[in-house]
Amino acid sequence: MSRWIVLAIPVSGVSEMDRDARTIAEFDGSAEEAEAALVEAAHTYEHTLWKVNRREIFECSSRSCFLRIHGRVATYGFLIQLAERVHDTAASTSKTPS
């Protein structure tokens, strides 16, 4: 089983202080489970909005989509991206016998 994260990367509408990508999910699972988690995140992610008036989801690929959230006074855009861990230095170090 692979390790996955779902990222929300601000594209438009957010302040300069809030431009960092956020990890909104992290889990172990199959590619199919990861793609389902991506869809779930796109349907539920609200950033910092109190109330979402409208949500538009545009599929870019099976591992990414563009999310446009319309709030009361502003519209925000996010790239919702699925990423699979392909390397981890902690996992690749081997213990030497004492």
Contact map, one row per residue, 1 for C-alpha under 8 A:
11100000000000000000000000011100000000000000000000000000000000000000000000000000000000000000000000
11110000000000000000000000011110000000000000000000000000000000000000000000000000000110000000000000
11111000000000000000000001111000000000000000000000000000000000000000000000000000000110000000000000
01111100000000000000000001111000010000000000000000000000000000000000000000000000011110000000000000
00111110000000000000001111100000000000000000000000000000000000000000000000000000011110000000000000
00011111000000000000001111000000000011001000000000000000000000000000000000000001111000000000000000
00001111100000000000111110000000000000000000000000000000000000000000000000000011111000000000000000
00000111110000000000111100000000000000000000000000000000000000000000000000000111100000000000000000
00000011111000000011110000000000000000000000000000000000000000000000000000000111100000000000000000
00000001111111000111100000000000000000000000000000000000000000000000000000011110000000000000000000
00000000111111000010000000000000000000000000000000000000000000000000000000011110000000000000000000
00000000011111000000000000000000000000000000000000000000000000000000000000111100000000000000000000
00000000011111100000000000000000000000000000000000000000000000000000000001111000000000000000000000
00000000011111110110000000000000000000000000000000000000000000000000000000010000000000000000000000
00000000000011111110000000000000000000000000000000000000000000000000000000000000000000000000000000
00000000000001111110000000000000000000000000000000000000000000000000000000000000000000000000000000
00000000000000111111000000000000000000000000000000000000000000000000000000000000000000000000000000
00000000010001111111000000000000000000000000000000000000000000000000000000000000000000000000000000
00000000111001111111100000000000000000000000000000000000000000000000000000000000000000000000000000
00000000110000001111110000000000000000000000000000000000000000000000000000000000000000000000000000
00000011110000000011111000000000000000000000000000000000000000000000000000000000000000000000000000
00000011100000000001111100000000000000000000000000000000000000000000000000000000000000000000000000
00001111000000000000111111000000000000000000000000000000000000000000000000000000000000000000000000
00001111000000000000011111000000000000001000000000000000000000000000000000000000000000000000000000
00001110000000000000001111100000000010001000000000000000000000000000000000000000000000000000000000
00111100000000000000001111110000000000000000000000000000000000000000000000000000000000000000000000
00111000000000000000000011111000000000000000000000000000000000000000000000000000000000000000000000
11110000000000000000000001111100000000000000000000000000000000000000000000000000000000000000000000
11110000000000000000000000111110110000000000000000000000000000000000000000000000000000000000000000
11000000000000000000000000011111110000000000000000000000000000000000000000000000000000000000000000
01000000000000000000000000001111111000000000000000000000000000000000000000000000000000000000000000
00000000000000000000000000000111111100000000000000000000000000000000000000000000000000000000000000
00000000000000000000000000001111111110000000000000000000000000000000000000000000000000000000000000
00010000000000000000000000001111111111000000000000000000000000000000000000000000010000000000000000
00000000000000000000000000000011111111100000000000000000000001100000000000000000010000000000000000
00000000000000000000000000000001111111110000000000000000000000000000000000000000000000000000000000
00000100000000000000000010000000111111111000000000000000000000000000000000000000000000000000000000
00000100000000000000000000000000011111111100000000000000000000110000000000000001110000000000000000
00000000000000000000000000000000001111111110000000000000000000000000000000000000000000000000000000
00000000000000000000000000000000000111111111000000000000000000000000000000000000000000000000000000
00000100000000000000000110000000000011111111100000000000000000000000000000000001000000000000000000
00000000000000000000000000000000000001111111100000000000100000001010000000000001000000000000000000
00000000000000000000000000000000000000111111100000000010100000000000000000000000000000000000000000
00000000000000000000000000000000000000011111110000000000000000000000000000000000000000000000000000
00000000000000000000000000000000000000001111111000000000000000000000000000000000000000000000000000
00000000000000000000000000000000000000000001111110010000000000000000100000000000000000000000000000
00000000000000000000000000000000000000000000111110000000000000000000000000000000000000000000000000
00000000000000000000000000000000000000000000011111000000000000000000000000000000000000000000000000
00000000000000000000000000000000000000000000011111110000000000000000001000000000000000000000000000
00000000000000000000000000000000000000000000000111110000000000000000000000000000000000000000000000
00000000000000000000000000000000000000000000000011111000000000000000001100000000000000000000000000
00000000000000000000000000000000000000000000010011111110000000000000111100000000000000000000000000
00000000000000000000000000000000000000000000000000111110000000000000111100000000000000000000000000
00000000000000000000000000000000000000000000000000011111000000000000111000000000000000000000000000
00000000000000000000000000000000000000000010000000011111100000000011110000000000000000000000000000
00000000000000000000000000000000000000000000000000000111110000000011100000000000000000000000000000
00000000000000000000000000000000000000000110000000000011111000001111000000000000000000000000000000
00000000000000000000000000000000000000000000000000000001111100001110000000000000000000000000000000
00000000000000000000000000000000000000000000000000000000111111011100000000000000000000000000000000
00000000000000000000000000000000000000000000000000000000011111111100000000000000000000000000000000
00000000000000000000000000000000000000000000000000000000001111111000000000000000000000000000000000
00000000000000000000000000000000001000000000000000000000001111111000000000000000000000000000000000
00000000000000000000000000000000001001000000000000000000000111111000000000000000111000000000000000
00000000000000000000000000000000000001000000000000000000001111111100000000000011110000000000000000
00000000000000000000000000000000000000000100000000000000111111111110000000000011100000000000000000
00000000000000000000000000000000000000000000000000000000111100011111000000001111000000000000000000
00000000000000000000000000000000000000000100000000000011110000001111100000001111000000000000000000
00000000000000000000000000000000000000000000000000000011100000000111110000111100000000000000000000
00000000000000000000000000000000000000000000010000011111000000000011111000111000000000000000000000
00000000000000000000000000000000000000000000000000011110000000000001111111110000000000000000000000
00000000000000000000000000000000000000000000000010111100000000000000111111110000000000000000000000
00000000000000000000000000000000000000000000000000111000000000000000011111000000000000000000000000
00000000000000000000000000000000000000000000000000000000000000000000011111100000000000000000000000
00000000000010000000000000000000000000000000000000000000000000000000011111110000000000000000000000
00000000000110000000000000000000000000000000000000000000000000000001111011111000000000000000000000
00000000011111000000000000000000000000000000000000000000000000000001111001111100000000000000000000
00000000011110000000000000000000000000000000000000000000000000000111100000111110000000000000000000
00000001111100000000000000000000000000000000000000000000000000000111000000011111000000000000000000
00000011111000000000000000000000000000000000000000000000000000011110000000001111100000000000000000
00000111100000000000000000000000000001001100000000000000000000011110000000000111110000000000000000
00000111100000000000000000000000000001000000000000000000000000111000000000000011111000000000000000
00011110000000000000000000000000011001000000000000000000000000110000000000000001111100000000000000
00011110000000000000000000000000000000000000000000000000000000100000000000000000111110000000000000
01111000000000000000000000000000000000000000000000000000000000000000000000000000011111000000000000
01111000000000000000000000000000000000000000000000000000000000000000000000000000001111110000000000
00000000000000000000000000000000000000000000000000000000000000000000000000000000000111110000000000
00000000000000000000000000000000000000000000000000000000000000000000000000000000000011111000000000
00000000000000000000000000000000000000000000000000000000000000000000000000000000000011111111000000
00000000000000000000000000000000000000000000000000000000000000000000000000000000000000111111100000
00000000000000000000000000000000000000000000000000000000000000000000000000000000000000011111100000
00000000000000000000000000000000000000000000000000000000000000000000000000000000000000011111100000
00000000000000000000000000000000000000000000000000000000000000000000000000000000000000011111110000
00000000000000000000000000000000000000000000000000000000000000000000000000000000000000001111111000
00000000000000000000000000000000000000000000000000000000000000000000000000000000000000000001111100
00000000000000000000000000000000000000000000000000000000000000000000000000000000000000000000111110
00000000000000000000000000000000000000000000000000000000000000000000000000000000000000000000011111
00000000000000000000000000000000000000000000000000000000000000000000000000000000000000000000001111
00000000000000000000000000000000000000000000000000000000000000000000000000000000000000000000000111
